């Protein structure tokens, strides 16, 4: 195989269908200490933003961040955003 060719297994892994919808919010991950957790979220515009409790997604405040999930208040209800499965 020439050096500039991508192995078939790598090409297949790189072109798999996403497990997450591309037109909404996607939780990429959570990190940080229990008292100051953070989350990385990809917005529907494709921007990646780092969020903490008290930040907002649009008008919705972030009310909780736990391992693999984030909660925000929307229309008086709690909505959980979970990290997509691999």
N, C-alpha and C positions, 0 to 999 in steps of 0.2 A: 504494500500500500504506500502511495506517495505521502510525503509529510504533510501536504496541504489538504488531504482528504480526511473527512470526519468518519470515525468508525461507525458502522451501522447501529450498534447498540446505543451510542451517544446521541446520534441523530434521532433515533426513536424516542429516547427519554426526553430529549429537548423539545419534541413536537407533540407530546401527549396533550389530549384535551384537558382543559382546566376543570378541576373539581368545583370551582367557585364561579358564580356568575360574574361577568365582566362589566355589568351595567349597574352595579350597586356597591355598597360598602363591603370590603373584605378585611377581616382581621388577619394581619400577617403574623402577629406574635405579641406576647406579653413578656415583660421583664421588669426587673428592679426589686427593691426590698418590699417586704409586706406592707410597711407603713407608707411607702411612696411608689406604688406600682405605676408602670407606664405601659402603653400599647402602641403598636405601629398599625396603622389602618391605611388601606388604599381606597381613595375616594372614587366615586363614579366618573370623575374627570381624569383619573389615572395618577393623581398626586398621592404621594406617601407622606403621611403626617404622623408625628409623635404626639400622643395625648396622655393626659393624666386626669385624675378625678377632679371635677370642677370645670374642665375644658368643655367645649361644645362641638357637636357635629351639627352644623347648621344652627338651628335654634334649640337643639336638644342637648341638655347637660349630661356629661358622663357622671354616673353615680356610683359605679363599682368597676373594678378591674381585678379579675382573678386569673389564675393560670389557664390560658387558652380561651378566655372569654371576657367580654366587656359588656356592661349594662349602661343604657342611657334611657332617660325619661322622654317619652313621646306621647303627646295627647293624654297626659295623666296616667299613662301605663309604663311599666318597665319593659324594655325590649332588650333581649340578650343577643349579642353578636358573637358567634363562636368561630374559632379558627377552623378552616376547612381541613378535612382529613386528607392525609397523603395518599 
